Amino acid sequence: MARSKEIRVTINLECTDCTRTNREINRGVSRYTTQKNRRNTPIRLELKKFCCYCGRHTIHKEIKK
């Protein structure tokens, strides 16, 4: 089986609030790494996670590697 045909893939989640305000203030961007099943969730994943830079729970969206 080819490596690119694996069902579970590793994805990166990035904070949506930090990417918008990062241009104004030189802060970091909160990123999480997780896995998803390609068959069950073919669309991009959005989860509410804690952002240490914002100090609250925000929406983290899947980004390309």
PDB file of N, H, CA, C and O in Angstrom:
ATOM      1  N   MET A   1       0.832  -1.175   0.000  1.00  0.00           N
ATOM      2  CA  MET A   1       0.000   0.000   0.000  1.00  0.00           C
ATOM      3  C   MET A   1       0.883   1.247   0.000  1.00  0.00           C
ATOM      4  O   MET A   1       1.866   1.323   0.737  1.00  0.00           O
ATOM      5  N   ALA A   2       0.527   2.205  -0.819  1.00  0.00           N
ATOM      6  H   ALA A   2      -0.271   2.144  -1.418  1.00  0.00           H
ATOM      7  CA  ALA A   2       1.319   3.426  -0.938  1.00  0.00           C
ATOM      8  C   ALA A   2       1.160   4.292   0.308  1.00  0.00           C
ATOM      9  O   ALA A   2       0.122   4.262   0.970  1.00  0.00           O
ATOM     10  N   ARG A   3       2.177   5.047   0.613  1.00  0.00           N
ATOM     11  H   ARG A   3       3.020   5.072   0.075  1.00  0.00           H
ATOM     12  CA  ARG A   3       2.185   5.888   1.808  1.00  0.00           C
ATOM     13  C   ARG A   3       1.122   6.986   1.742  1.00  0.00           C
ATOM     14  O   ARG A   3       0.537   7.327   2.769  1.00  0.00           O
ATOM     15  N   SER A   4       0.864   7.539   0.572  1.00  0.00           N
ATOM     16  H   SER A   4       1.339   7.262  -0.262  1.00  0.00           H
ATOM     17  CA  SER A   4      -0.089   8.639   0.451  1.00  0.00           C
ATOM     18  C   SER A   4      -1.539   8.171   0.550  1.00  0.00           C
ATOM     19  O   SER A   4      -2.438   9.002   0.678  1.00  0.00           O
ATOM     20  N   LYS A   5      -1.788   6.866   0.496  1.00  0.00           N
ATOM     21  H   LYS A   5      -1.058   6.191   0.393  1.00  0.00           H
ATOM     22  CA  LYS A   5      -3.148   6.333   0.554  1.00  0.00           C
ATOM     23  C   LYS A   5      -3.570   5.936   1.962  1.00  0.00           C
ATOM     24  O   LYS A   5      -4.603   5.287   2.127  1.00  0.00           O
ATOM     25  N   GLU A   6      -2.798   6.308   2.983  1.00  0.00           N
ATOM     26  H   GLU A   6      -1.959   6.835   2.849  1.00  0.00           H
ATOM     27  CA  GLU A   6      -3.148   5.964   4.351  1.00  0.00           C
ATOM     28  C   GLU A   6      -4.445   6.657   4.753  1.00  0.00           C
ATOM     29  O   GLU A   6      -4.727   7.777   4.326  1.00  0.00           O
ATOM     30  N   ILE A   7      -5.220   5.976   5.575  1.00  0.00           N
ATOM     31  H   ILE A   7      -4.991   5.066   5.922  1.00  0.00           H
ATOM     32  CA  ILE A   7      -6.522   6.506   5.970  1.00  0.00           C
ATOM     33  C   ILE A   7      -6.370   7.609   7.019  1.00  0.00           C
ATOM     34  O   ILE A   7      -7.009   8.655   6.910  1.00  0.00           O
ATOM     35  N   ARG A   8      -5.531   7.384   8.033  1.00  0.00           N
ATOM     36  H   ARG A   8      -5.012   6.534   8.121  1.00  0.00           H
ATOM     37  CA  ARG A   8      -5.326   8.397   9.076  1.00  0.00           C
ATOM     38  C   ARG A   8      -4.149   9.283   8.696  1.00  0.00           C
ATOM     39  O   ARG A   8      -3.053   8.796   8.418  1.00  0.00           O
ATOM     40  N   VAL A   9      -4.388  10.587   8.688  1.00  0.00           N
ATOM     41  H   VAL A   9      -5.278  10.983   8.914  1.00  0.00           H
ATOM     42  CA  VAL A   9      -3.344  11.547   8.318  1.00  0.00           C
ATOM     43  C   VAL A   9      -3.117  12.516   9.472  1.00  0.00           C
ATOM     44  O   VAL A   9      -4.034  12.789  10.247  1.00  0.00           O
ATOM     45  N   THR A  10      -1.908  13.030   9.585  1.00  0.00           N
ATOM     46  H   THR A  10      -1.163  12.808   8.956  1.00  0.00           H
ATOM     47  CA  THR A  10      -1.556  14.027  10.585  1.00  0.00           C
ATOM     48  C   THR A  10      -1.843  15.412  10.016  1.00  0.00           C
ATOM     49  O   THR A  10      -1.452  15.729   8.893  1.00  0.00           O
ATOM     50  N   ILE A  11      -2.534  16.232  10.810  1.00  0.00           N
ATOM     51  H   ILE A  11      -2.852  15.975  11.723  1.00  0.00           H
ATOM     52  CA  ILE A  11      -2.895  17.579  10.369  1.00  0.00           C
ATOM     53  C   ILE A  11      -2.432  18.592  11.404  1.00  0.00           C
ATOM     54  O   ILE A  11      -2.152  18.237  12.549  1.00  0.00           O
ATOM     55  N   ASN A  12      -2.352  19.856  10.996  1.00  0.00           N
ATOM     56  H   ASN A  12      -2.580  20.144  10.066  1.00  0.00           H
ATOM     57  CA  ASN A  12      -2.020  20.965  11.884  1.00  0.00           C
ATOM     58  C   ASN A  12      -3.230  21.867  12.011  1.00  0.00           C
ATOM     59  O   ASN A  12      -3.899  22.170  11.024  1.00  0.00           O
ATOM     60  N   LEU A  13      -3.507  22.296  13.241  1.00  0.00           N
ATOM     61  H   LEU A  13      -2.963  22.049  14.043  1.00  0.00           H
ATOM     62  CA  LEU A  13      -4.587  23.225  13.515  1.00  0.00           C
ATOM     63  C   LEU A  13      -3.978  24.549  13.953  1.00  0.00           C
ATOM     64  O   LEU A  13      -3.061  24.570  14.774  1.00  0.00           O
ATOM     65  N   GLU A  14      -4.483  25.659  13.408  1.00  0.00           N
ATOM     66  H   GLU A  14      -5.228  25.642  12.740  1.00  0.00           H
ATOM     67  CA  GLU A  14      -3.943  26.981  13.713  1.00  0.00           C
ATOM     68  C   GLU A  14      -5.056  27.897  14.204  1.00  0.00           C
ATOM     69  O   GLU A  14      -6.173  27.858  13.687  1.00  0.00           O
ATOM     70  N   CYS A  15      -4.751  28.716  15.198  1.00  0.00           N
ATOM     71  H   CYS A  15      -3.844  28.747  15.618  1.00  0.00           H
ATOM     72  CA  CYS A  15      -5.719  29.653  15.782  1.00  0.00           C
ATOM     73  C   CYS A  15      -6.119  30.708  14.755  1.00  0.00           C
ATOM     74  O   CYS A  15      -5.263  31.297  14.095  1.00  0.00           O
ATOM     75  N   THR A  16      -7.423  30.942  14.625  1.00  0.00           N
ATOM     76  H   THR A  16      -8.118  30.464  15.162  1.00  0.00           H
ATOM     77  CA  THR A  16      -7.899  31.931  13.655  1.00  0.00           C
ATOM     78  C   THR A  16      -7.743  33.356  14.185  1.00  0.00           C
ATOM     79  O   THR A  16      -7.501  34.276  13.404  1.00  0.00           O
ATOM     80  N   ASP A  17      -7.878  33.554  15.503  1.00  0.00           N
ATOM     81  H   ASP A  17      -8.075  32.806  16.137  1.00  0.00           H
ATOM     82  CA  ASP A  17      -7.744  34.899  16.070  1.00  0.00           C
ATOM     83  C   ASP A  17      -6.300  35.387  16.026  1.00  0.00           C
ATOM     84  O   ASP A  17      -6.061  36.563  15.750  1.00  0.00           O
ATOM     85  N   CYS A  18      -5.340  34.518  16.289  1.00  0.00           N
ATOM     86  H   CYS A  18      -5.534  33.563  16.514  1.00  0.00           H
ATOM     87  CA  CYS A  18      -3.929  34.910  16.286  1.00  0.00           C
ATOM     88  C   CYS A  18      -3.451  35.278  14.883  1.00  0.00           C
ATOM     89  O   CYS A  18      -2.638  36.191  14.733  1.00  0.00           O
ATOM     90  N   THR A  19      -3.936  34.593  13.861  1.00  0.00           N
ATOM     91  H   THR A  19      -4.597  33.852  13.983  1.00  0.00           H
ATOM     92  CA  THR A  19      -3.492  34.903  12.502  1.00  0.00           C
ATOM     93  C   THR A  19      -3.997  36.269  12.065  1.00  0.00           C
ATOM     94  O   THR A  19      -3.335  36.953  11.283  1.00  0.00           O
ATOM     95  N   ARG A  20      -5.178  36.679  12.566  1.00  0.00           N
ATOM     96  H   ARG A  20      -5.715  36.123  13.201  1.00  0.00           H
ATOM     97  CA  ARG A  20      -5.707  38.001  12.212  1.00  0.00           C
ATOM     98  C   ARG A  20      -4.979  39.121  12.940  1.00  0.00           C
ATOM     99  O   ARG A  20      -4.696  40.159  12.342  1.00  0.00           O
ATOM    100  N   THR A  21      -4.667  38.931  14.228  1.00  0.00           N
ATOM    101  H   THR A  21      -4.897  38.087  14.714  1.00  0.00           H
ATOM    102  CA  THR A  21      -4.060  39.996  15.031  1.00  0.00           C
ATOM    103  C   THR A  21      -2.539  39.923  15.059  1.00  0.00           C
ATOM    104  O   THR A  21      -1.901  40.804  15.636  1.00  0.00           O
ATOM    105  N   ASN A  22      -1.940  38.905  14.458  1.00  0.00           N
ATOM    106  H   ASN A  22      -2.458  38.189  13.990  1.00  0.00           H
ATOM    107  CA  ASN A  22      -0.486  38.745  14.498  1.00  0.00           C
ATOM    108  C   ASN A  22       0.229  39.852  13.740  1.00  0.00           C
ATOM    109  O   ASN A  22       1.379  40.164  14.052  1.00  0.00           O
ATOM    110  N   ARG A  23      -0.417  40.445  12.763  1.00  0.00           N
ATOM    111  H   ARG A  23      -1.351  40.192  12.509  1.00  0.00           H
ATOM    112  CA  ARG A  23       0.227  41.514  11.984  1.00  0.00           C
ATOM    113  C   ARG A  23       0.424  42.777  12.823  1.00  0.00           C
ATOM    114  O   ARG A  23       1.407  43.498  12.653  1.00  0.00           O
ATOM    115  N   GLU A  24      -0.526  43.039  13.736  1.00  0.00           N
ATOM    116  H   GLU A  24      -1.325  42.454  13.874  1.00  0.00           H
ATOM    117  CA  GLU A  24      -0.448  44.247  14.548  1.00  0.00           C
ATOM    118  C   GLU A  24       0.586  44.108  15.669  1.00  0.00           C
ATOM    119  O   GLU A  24       1.391  45.013  15.891  1.00  0.00           O
ATOM    120  N   ILE A  25       0.561  42.991  16.360  1.00  0.00           N
ATOM    121  H   ILE A  25      -0.092  42.257  16.180  1.00  0.00           H
ATOM    122  CA  ILE A  25       1.443  42.755  17.496  1.00  0.00           C
ATOM    123  C   ILE A  25       2.319  41.555  17.165  1.00  0.00           C
ATOM    124  O   ILE A  25       1.828  40.557  16.635  1.00  0.00           O
ATOM    125  N   ASN A  26       3.591  41.639  17.467  1.00  0.00           N
ATOM    126  H   ASN A  26       3.990  42.449  17.898  1.00  0.00           H
ATOM    127  CA  ASN A  26       4.506  40.550  17.160  1.00  0.00           C
ATOM    128  C   ASN A  26       4.400  39.462  18.232  1.00  0.00           C
ATOM    129  O   ASN A  26       5.209  39.394  19.157  1.00  0.00           O
ATOM    130  N   ARG A  27       3.370  38.608  18.078  1.00  0.00           N
ATOM    131  H   ARG A  27       2.713  38.663  17.326  1.00  0.00           H
ATOM    132  CA  ARG A  27       3.166  37.484  18.987  1.00  0.00           C
ATOM    133  C   ARG A  27       3.248  36.201  18.187  1.00  0.00           C
ATOM    134  O   ARG A  27       3.338  36.226  16.960  1.00  0.00           O
ATOM    135  N   GLY A  28       3.217  35.097  18.878  1.00  0.00           N
ATOM    136  H   GLY A  28       3.144  35.077  19.875  1.00  0.00           H
ATOM    137  CA  GLY A  28       3.233  33.805  18.214  1.00  0.00           C
ATOM    138  C   GLY A  28       1.855  33.401  17.741  1.00  0.00           C
ATOM    139  O   GLY A  28       0.873  34.110  17.961  1.00  0.00           O
ATOM    140  N   VAL A  29       1.792  32.249  17.086  1.00  0.00           N
ATOM    141  H   VAL A  29       2.590  31.673  16.907  1.00  0.00           H
ATOM    142  CA  VAL A  29       0.536  31.691  16.611  1.00  0.00           C
ATOM    143  C   VAL A  29       0.381  30.316  17.237  1.00  0.00           C
ATOM    144  O   VAL A  29       1.286  29.484  17.167  1.00  0.00           O
ATOM    145  N   SER A  30      -0.774  30.085  17.851  1.00  0.00           N
ATOM    146  H   SER A  30      -1.509  30.762  17.908  1.00  0.00           H
ATOM    147  CA  SER A  30      -1.037  28.808  18.503  1.00  0.00           C
ATOM    148  C   SER A  30      -1.296  27.733  17.456  1.00  0.00           C
ATOM    149  O   SER A  30      -2.140  27.908  16.578  1.00  0.00           O
ATOM    150  N   ARG A  31      -0.568  26.615  17.548  1.00  0.00           N
ATOM    151  H   ARG A  31       0.118  26.472  18.262  1.00  0.00           H
ATOM    152  CA  ARG A  31      -0.747  25.500  16.617  1.00  0.00           C
ATOM    153  C   ARG A  31      -0.817  24.194  17.389  1.00  0.00           C
ATOM    154  O   ARG A  31      -0.068  23.982  18.343  1.00  0.00           O
ATOM    155  N   TYR A  32      -1.718  23.328  16.971  1.00  0.00           N
ATOM    156  H   TYR A  32      -2.326  23.500  16.196  1.00  0.00           H
ATOM    157  CA  TYR A  32      -1.867  21.991  17.525  1.00  0.00           C
ATOM    158  C   TYR A  32      -1.677  20.973  16.412  1.00  0.00           C
ATOM    159  O   TYR A  32      -1.970  21.256  15.251  1.00  0.00           O
ATOM    160  N   THR A  33      -1.188  19.795  16.763  1.00  0.00           N
ATOM    161  H   THR A  33      -0.950  19.566  17.707  1.00  0.00           H
ATOM    162  CA  THR A  33      -1.041  18.693  15.823  1.00  0.00           C
ATOM    163  C   THR A  33      -1.951  17.563  16.265  1.00  0.00           C
ATOM    164  O   THR A  33      -1.975  17.203  17.442  1.00  0.00           O
ATOM    165  N   THR A  34      -2.704  17.001  15.323  1.00  0.00           N
ATOM    166  H   THR A  34      -2.685  17.293  14.367  1.00  0.00           H
ATOM    167  CA  THR A  34      -3.606  15.901  15.620  1.00  0.00           C
ATOM    168  C   THR A  34      -3.748  15.020  14.393  1.00  0.00           C
ATOM    169  O   THR A  34      -3.123  15.279  13.365  1.00  0.00           O
ATOM    170  N   GLN A  35      -4.562  13.986  14.493  1.00  0.00           N
ATOM    171  H   GLN A  35      -5.070  13.776  15.328  1.00  0.00           H
ATOM    172  CA  GLN A  35      -4.803  13.098  13.366  1.00  0.00           C
ATOM    173  C   GLN A  35      -6.286  13.059  13.063  1.00  0.00           C
ATOM    174  O   GLN A  35      -7.119  13.256  13.948  1.00  0.00           O
ATOM    175  N   LYS A  36      -6.611  12.801  11.793  1.00  0.00           N
ATOM    176  H   LYS A  36      -5.934  12.642  11.074  1.00  0.00           H
ATOM    177  CA  LYS A  36      -8.008  12.635  11.422  1.00  0.00           C
ATOM    178  C   LYS A  36      -8.131  11.494  10.431  1.00  0.00           C
ATOM    179  O   LYS A  36      -7.171  11.135   9.749  1.00  0.00           O
ATOM    180  N   ASN A  37      -9.317  10.934  10.365  1.00  0.00           N
ATOM    181  H   ASN A  37     -10.097  11.225  10.919  1.00  0.00           H
ATOM    182  CA  ASN A  37      -9.613   9.868   9.430  1.00  0.00           C
ATOM    183  C   ASN A  37     -10.072  10.492   8.121  1.00  0.00           C
ATOM    184  O   ASN A  37     -11.052  11.236   8.091  1.00  0.00           O
ATOM    185  N   ARG A  38      -9.372  10.192   7.056  1.00  0.00           N
ATOM    186  H   ARG A  38      -8.576   9.588   7.080  1.00  0.00           H
ATOM    187  CA  ARG A  38      -9.658  10.802   5.761  1.00  0.00           C
ATOM    188  C   ARG A  38     -11.029  10.396   5.216  1.00  0.00           C
ATOM    189  O   ARG A  38     -11.676  11.180   4.522  1.00  0.00           O
ATOM    190  N   ARG A  39     -11.471   9.183   5.524  1.00  0.00           N
ATOM    191  H   ARG A  39     -10.946   8.546   6.087  1.00  0.00           H
ATOM    192  CA  ARG A  39     -12.764   8.703   5.021  1.00  0.00           C
ATOM    193  C   ARG A  39     -13.939   9.335   5.760  1.00  0.00           C
ATOM    194  O   ARG A  39     -14.942   9.682   5.137  1.00  0.00           O
ATOM    195  N   ASN A  40     -13.831   9.487   7.070  1.00  0.00           N
ATOM    196  H   ASN A  40     -13.016   9.205   7.576  1.00  0.00           H
ATOM    197  CA  ASN A  40     -14.940  10.024   7.856  1.00  0.00           C
ATOM    198  C   ASN A  40     -15.056  11.537   7.765  1.00  0.00           C
ATOM    199  O   ASN A  40     -16.168  12.065   7.782  1.00  0.00           O
ATOM    200  N   THR A  41     -13.941  12.247   7.669  1.00  0.00           N
ATOM    201  H   THR A  41     -13.038  11.818   7.655  1.00  0.00           H
ATOM    202  CA  THR A  41     -13.962  13.713   7.618  1.00  0.00           C
ATOM    203  C   THR A  41     -13.132  14.197   6.433  1.00  0.00           C
ATOM    204  O   THR A  41     -11.969  14.558   6.613  1.00  0.00           O
ATOM    205  N   PRO A  42     -13.694  14.213   5.239  1.00  0.00           N
ATOM    206  CA  PRO A  42     -12.937  14.667   4.072  1.00  0.00           C
ATOM    207  C   PRO A  42     -12.774  16.193   4.016  1.00  0.00           C
ATOM    208  O   PRO A  42     -11.877  16.696   3.340  1.00  0.00           O
ATOM    209  N   ILE A  43     -13.650  16.935   4.736  1.00  0.00           N
ATOM    210  H   ILE A  43     -14.378  16.527   5.285  1.00  0.00           H
ATOM    211  CA  ILE A  43     -13.548  18.394   4.725  1.00  0.00           C
ATOM    212  C   ILE A  43     -12.529  18.850   5.771  1.00  0.00           C
ATOM    213  O   ILE A  43     -12.069  18.054   6.589  1.00  0.00           O
ATOM    214  N   ARG A  44     -12.182  20.141   5.736  1.00  0.00           N
ATOM    215  H   ARG A  44     -12.556  20.788   5.071  1.00  0.00           H
ATOM    216  CA  ARG A  44     -11.215  20.677   6.698  1.00  0.00           C
ATOM    217  C   ARG A  44     -11.817  20.721   8.093  1.00  0.00           C
ATOM    218  O   ARG A  44     -12.986  21.062   8.270  1.00  0.00           O
ATOM    219  N   LEU A  45     -11.010  20.374   9.068  1.00  0.00           N
ATOM    220  H   LEU A  45     -10.060  20.096   8.924  1.00  0.00           H
ATOM    221  CA  LEU A  45     -11.447  20.242  10.450  1.00  0.00           C
ATOM    222  C   LEU A  45     -11.361  21.583  11.170  1.00  0.00           C
ATOM    223  O   LEU A  45     -10.422  22.349  10.957  1.00  0.00           O
ATOM    224  N   GLU A  46     -12.356  21.866  12.035  1.00  0.00           N
ATOM    225  H   GLU A  46     -13.119  21.243  12.208  1.00  0.00           H
ATOM    226  CA  GLU A  46     -12.365  23.047  12.898  1.00  0.00           C
ATOM    227  C   GLU A  46     -12.689  22.591  14.305  1.00  0.00           C
ATOM    228  O   GLU A  46     -13.717  21.952  14.527  1.00  0.00           O
ATOM    229  N   LEU A  47     -11.827  22.908  15.258  1.00  0.00           N
ATOM    230  H   LEU A  47     -10.992  23.427  15.077  1.00  0.00           H
ATOM    231  CA  LEU A  47     -12.037  22.534  16.651  1.00  0.00           C
ATOM    232  C   LEU A  47     -11.835  23.741  17.553  1.00  0.00           C
ATOM    233  O   LEU A  47     -11.062  24.642  17.228  1.00  0.00           O
ATOM    234  N   LYS A  48     -12.530  23.760  18.684  1.00  0.00           N
ATOM    235  H   LYS A  48     -13.158  23.028  18.947  1.00  0.00           H
ATOM    236  CA  LYS A  48     -12.309  24.791  19.691  1.00  0.00           C
ATOM    237  C   LYS A  48     -11.217  24.298  20.626  1.00  0.00           C
ATOM    238  O   LYS A  48     -11.394  23.288  21.307  1.00  0.00           O
ATOM    239  N   LYS A  49     -10.091  25.000  20.665  1.00  0.00           N
ATOM    240  H   LYS A  49      -9.948  25.821  20.111  1.00  0.00           H
ATOM    241  CA  LYS A  49      -8.948  24.633  21.493  1.00  0.00           C
ATOM    242  C   LYS A  49      -8.507  25.873  22.280  1.00  0.00           C
ATOM    243  O   LYS A  49      -8.879  26.998  21.945  1.00  0.00           O
ATOM    244  N   PHE A  50      -7.711  25.648  23.327  1.00  0.00           N
ATOM    245  H   PHE A  50      -7.410  24.734  23.598  1.00  0.00           H
ATOM    246  CA  PHE A  50      -7.197  26.754  24.119  1.00  0.00           C
ATOM    247  C   PHE A  50      -5.980  27.367  23.435  1.00  0.00           C
ATOM    248  O   PHE A  50      -5.055  26.655  23.045  1.00  0.00           O
ATOM    249  N   CYS A  51      -5.985  28.672  23.293  1.00  0.00           N
ATOM    250  H   CYS A  51      -6.737  29.251  23.610  1.00  0.00           H
ATOM    251  CA  CYS A  51      -4.861  29.402  22.701  1.00  0.00           C
ATOM    252  C   CYS A  51      -4.123  30.117  23.828  1.00  0.00           C
ATOM    253  O   CYS A  51      -4.702  30.952  24.523  1.00  0.00           O
ATOM    254  N   CYS A  52      -2.841  29.787  24.010  1.00  0.00           N
ATOM    255  H   CYS A  52      -2.371  29.108  23.446  1.00  0.00           H
ATOM    256  CA  CYS A  52      -2.076  30.393  25.101  1.00  0.00           C
ATOM    257  C   CYS A  52      -1.746  31.860  24.817  1.00  0.00           C
ATOM    258  O   CYS A  52      -1.472  32.614  25.750  1.00  0.00           O
ATOM    259  N   TYR A  53      -1.766  32.277  23.558  1.00  0.00           N
ATOM    260  H   TYR A  53      -1.988  31.664  22.799  1.00  0.00           H
ATOM    261  CA  TYR A  53      -1.482  33.676  23.222  1.00  0.00           C
ATOM    262  C   TYR A  53      -2.708  34.557  23.419  1.00  0.00           C
ATOM    263  O   TYR A  53      -2.583  35.697  23.867  1.00  0.00           O
ATOM    264  N   CYS A  54      -3.893  34.044  23.092  1.00  0.00           N
ATOM    265  H   CYS A  54      -3.994  33.118  22.729  1.00  0.00           H
ATOM    266  CA  CYS A  54      -5.131  34.798  23.303  1.00  0.00           C
ATOM    267  C   CYS A  54      -5.621  34.674  24.744  1.00  0.00           C
ATOM    268  O   CYS A  54      -6.282  35.576  25.259  1.00  0.00           O
ATOM    269  N   GLY A  55      -5.295  33.552  25.394  1.00  0.00           N
ATOM    270  H   GLY A  55      -4.758  32.819  24.976  1.00  0.00           H
ATOM    271  CA  GLY A  55      -5.712  33.330  26.766  1.00  0.00           C
ATOM    272  C   GLY A  55      -7.140  32.844  26.895  1.00  0.00           C
ATOM    273  O   GLY A  55      -7.740  32.979  27.961  1.00  0.00           O
ATOM    274  N   ARG A  56      -7.701  32.277  25.828  1.00  0.00           N
ATOM    275  H   ARG A  56      -7.213  32.167  24.962  1.00  0.00           H
ATOM    276  CA  ARG A  56      -9.077  31.771  25.866  1.00  0.00           C
ATOM    277  C   ARG A  56      -9.251  30.682  24.818  1.00  0.00           C
ATOM    278  O   ARG A  56      -8.346  30.421  24.025  1.00  0.00           O
ATOM    279  N   HIS A  57     -10.407  30.054  24.818  1.00  0.00           N
ATOM    280  H   HIS A  57     -11.142  30.266  25.462  1.00  0.00           H
ATOM    281  CA  HIS A  57     -10.717  29.029  23.831  1.00  0.00           C
ATOM    282  C   HIS A  57     -11.152  29.701  22.536  1.00  0.00           C
ATOM    283  O   HIS A  57     -12.064  30.528  22.539  1.00  0.00           O
ATOM    284  N   THR A  58     -10.503  29.350  21.429  1.00  0.00           N
ATOM    285  H   THR A  58      -9.762  28.679  21.427  1.00  0.00           H
ATOM    286  CA  THR A  58     -10.820  29.913  20.124  1.00  0.00           C
ATOM    287  C   THR A  58     -10.932  28.788  19.101  1.00  0.00           C
ATOM    288  O   THR A  58     -10.577  27.642  19.378  1.00  0.00           O
ATOM    289  N   ILE A  59     -11.426  29.128  17.927  1.00  0.00           N
ATOM    290  H   ILE A  59     -11.714  30.058  17.702  1.00  0.00           H
ATOM    291  CA  ILE A  59     -11.547  28.147  16.855  1.00  0.00           C
ATOM    292  C   ILE A  59     -10.183  27.977  16.178  1.00  0.00           C
ATOM    293  O   ILE A  59      -9.536  28.950  15.788  1.00  0.00           O
ATOM    294  N   HIS A  60      -9.771  26.726  16.051  1.00  0.00           N
ATOM    295  H   HIS A  60     -10.296  25.936  16.367  1.00  0.00           H
ATOM    296  CA  HIS A  60      -8.533  26.379  15.360  1.00  0.00           C
ATOM    297  C   HIS A  60      -8.910  25.643  14.084  1.00  0.00           C
ATOM    298  O   HIS A  60      -9.642  24.655  14.132  1.00  0.00           O
ATOM    299  N   LYS A  61      -8.414  26.117  12.935  1.00  0.00           N
ATOM    300  H   LYS A  61      -7.819  26.920  12.895  1.00  0.00           H
ATOM    301  CA  LYS A  61      -8.737  25.511  11.648  1.00  0.00           C
ATOM    302  C   LYS A  61      -7.552  24.741  11.117  1.00  0.00           C
ATOM    303  O   LYS A  61      -6.399  25.040  11.427  1.00  0.00           O
ATOM    304  N   GLU A  62      -7.861  23.743  10.309  1.00  0.00           N
ATOM    305  H   GLU A  62      -8.798  23.500  10.058  1.00  0.00           H
ATOM    306  CA  GLU A  62      -6.826  22.921   9.672  1.00  0.00           C
ATOM    307  C   GLU A  62      -6.092  23.730   8.607  1.00  0.00           C
ATOM    308  O   GLU A  62      -6.718  24.438   7.818  1.00  0.00           O
ATOM    309  N   ILE A  63      -4.764  23.623   8.586  1.00  0.00           N
ATOM    310  H   ILE A  63      -4.256  23.048   9.226  1.00  0.00           H
ATOM    311  CA  ILE A  63      -3.954  24.309   7.583  1.00  0.00           C
ATOM    312  C   ILE A  63      -3.163  23.290   6.787  1.00  0.00           C
ATOM    313  O   ILE A  63      -2.997  22.146   7.210  1.00  0.00           O
ATOM    314  N   LYS A  64      -2.677  23.716   5.633  1.00  0.00           N
ATOM    315  H   LYS A  64      -2.813  24.646   5.289  1.00  0.00           H
ATOM    316  CA  LYS A  64      -1.831  22.837   4.823  1.00  0.00           C
ATOM    317  C   LYS A  64      -0.445  22.780   5.423  1.00  0.00           C
ATOM    318  O   LYS A  64      -0.002  23.729   6.071  1.00  0.00           O
ATOM    319  N   LYS A  65       0.237  21.678   5.214  1.00  0.00           N
ATOM    320  H   LYS A  65      -0.122  20.907   4.688  1.00  0.00           H
ATOM    321  CA  LYS A  65       1.613  21.541   5.694  1.00  0.00           C
ATOM    322  C   LYS A  65       2.576  22.151   4.730  1.00  0.00           C
ATOM    323  O   LYS A  65       3.783  22.130   4.967  1.00  0.00           O
TER     324      LYS A  65
END
